[in-house]
Amino acid sequence: MKLNTNKYETALTVRPDDIDMNNHVHSSKYMDYVLFARYDQMHRCYNMSMDEFIKNGLTWVIKSTFIEFKRSLMLGETCNIFTWLESMDGNSCKVCFEIKNGKGKESCTGFFIYTMINIETGRAHTVPNWIIERYSI
């Protein structure tokens, strides 16, 4: 079984509340942008929304993240958030991302490592085979 590592894209427009005192998007907002894109793409591109995980007593939490900033995003600018799965095994998955500005230039790149959690116990849970199959091609 091969994991679906296709890149998927979600567009977003920078809002006034995303801007910091330096007049560009605050660094913490980039995490929000990736989370927004993943929520959209899980439903639209993988046909398995976050709601389906929750209905099955499971959820994902961020274990770690890395972001390399390259150029700022500005108010009103449309950016494109690309994400893709790099790996899924044990109780974790690694999601890579890049955010490009309206001119197609990289704003930042990085990755998130998520841990699957059993909602009832609050503890890490091995990713079930049926989920790995849904995220495979």
C-alpha positions as CSV (number, residue, x, y, z in Angstrom):
1,M,0.0,0.0,0.0
2,K,1.5,3.4,-1.1
3,L,0.7,6.5,1.0
4,N,-1.0,9.3,-1.0
5,T,1.8,11.9,-1.1
6,N,0.1,14.2,-3.6
7,K,0.3,17.9,-2.9
8,Y,-3.1,19.6,-2.4
9,E,-3.8,23.3,-2.5
10,T,-6.0,25.7,-0.5
11,A,-6.2,29.5,-1.1
12,L,-6.6,32.0,1.7
13,T,-6.7,35.8,1.8
14,V,-4.7,37.5,4.6
15,R,-7.1,39.3,7.0
16,P,-6.5,42.4,9.1
17,D,-6.4,40.4,12.4
18,D,-3.5,38.3,10.9
19,I,-1.2,41.3,10.8
20,D,1.3,42.1,13.5
21,M,3.0,45.3,14.7
22,N,5.6,44.9,11.8
23,N,2.7,45.2,9.3
24,H,3.0,41.7,8.0
25,V,1.4,38.3,9.0
26,H,2.4,37.3,12.5
27,S,4.5,34.1,12.6
28,S,1.8,32.2,14.7
29,K,-0.8,32.7,11.9
30,Y,1.2,30.5,9.5
31,M,0.3,27.5,11.7
32,D,-3.3,28.6,11.6
33,Y,-3.1,28.7,7.8
34,V,-1.8,25.2,7.6
35,L,-4.4,23.9,10.0
36,F,-7.1,25.6,8.0
37,A,-5.8,24.0,4.8
38,R,-5.5,20.5,6.3
39,Y,-9.1,20.7,7.6
40,D,-10.3,21.7,4.1
41,Q,-8.1,19.1,2.3
42,M,-9.0,16.2,4.6
43,H,-12.6,16.6,3.6
44,R,-12.2,17.8,0.0
45,C,-9.1,15.8,-1.2
46,Y,-8.9,12.7,1.0
47,N,-12.7,12.3,1.5
48,M,-12.2,11.8,5.2
49,S,-13.1,14.9,7.3
50,M,-12.0,15.6,10.8
51,D,-15.6,14.9,11.9
52,E,-15.1,11.3,10.7
53,F,-12.1,10.8,13.0
54,I,-14.0,12.3,15.9
55,K,-17.0,10.0,15.2
56,N,-14.6,7.1,15.5
57,G,-13.3,8.3,18.8
58,L,-10.0,9.6,17.4
59,T,-8.3,12.9,16.9
60,W,-5.0,14.4,15.9
61,V,-2.8,16.7,18.0
62,I,0.4,18.5,17.0
63,K,3.5,16.8,18.5
64,S,6.0,19.1,16.8
65,T,6.3,21.6,14.0
66,F,9.0,23.3,12.0
67,I,8.6,26.5,10.0
68,E,11.2,28.2,7.8
69,F,10.2,31.7,6.9
70,K,11.3,33.1,3.6
71,R,9.2,36.2,2.7
72,S,6.4,38.0,4.4
73,L,2.7,37.9,3.6
74,M,0.9,41.2,3.6
75,L,-2.7,42.4,4.3
76,G,-5.2,41.5,1.5
77,E,-2.7,39.2,-0.2
78,T,-4.0,35.8,-1.4
79,C,-1.7,32.9,-0.5
80,N,-1.8,29.3,-1.5
81,I,-1.2,26.6,1.1
82,F,0.1,23.3,-0.2
83,T,0.2,20.3,2.0
84,W,1.1,16.6,1.6
85,L,1.6,13.5,3.7
86,E,5.2,12.4,4.0
87,S,4.7,9.5,6.3
88,M,2.1,7.7,8.5
89,D,3.1,5.0,10.9
90,G,2.7,3.9,14.5
91,N,0.7,6.7,16.1
92,S,2.1,9.6,14.0
93,C,2.0,11.2,10.7
94,K,4.2,13.8,9.1
95,V,2.5,16.5,7.0
96,C,4.8,18.8,5.0
97,F,3.7,22.2,3.7
98,E,4.6,25.3,1.7
99,I,2.8,28.6,1.6
100,K,3.3,30.7,-1.5
101,N,2.4,34.4,-1.9
102,G,0.1,35.8,-4.6
103,K,3.1,35.9,-7.0
104,G,3.9,32.2,-6.5
105,K,7.0,32.9,-4.4
106,E,7.6,30.8,-1.3
107,S,6.6,32.5,1.9
108,C,7.5,29.6,4.2
109,T,8.0,25.8,4.2
110,G,8.0,23.3,7.0
111,F,6.3,20.3,8.5
112,F,4.0,19.2,11.3
113,I,4.2,15.9,13.1
114,Y,0.8,14.9,14.4
115,T,0.0,12.2,17.0
116,M,-3.3,10.2,16.8
117,I,-5.1,10.4,20.1
118,N,-7.9,8.2,21.5
119,I,-10.5,10.7,22.6
120,E,-11.8,8.5,25.4
121,T,-8.5,7.9,27.0
122,G,-6.6,11.0,25.9
123,R,-3.6,8.8,25.1
124,A,-1.7,8.1,21.9
125,H,-3.4,5.5,19.6
126,T,-1.9,3.5,16.8
127,V,-3.3,4.6,13.4
128,P,-5.7,1.9,12.4
129,N,-5.2,0.2,9.1
130,W,-8.6,1.4,7.7
131,I,-7.3,5.0,8.1
132,I,-4.0,4.2,6.4
133,E,-5.9,2.6,3.6
134,R,-8.1,5.8,3.2
135,Y,-4.9,7.9,2.9
136,S,-3.3,5.6,0.4
137,I,-3.5,5.3,-3.4
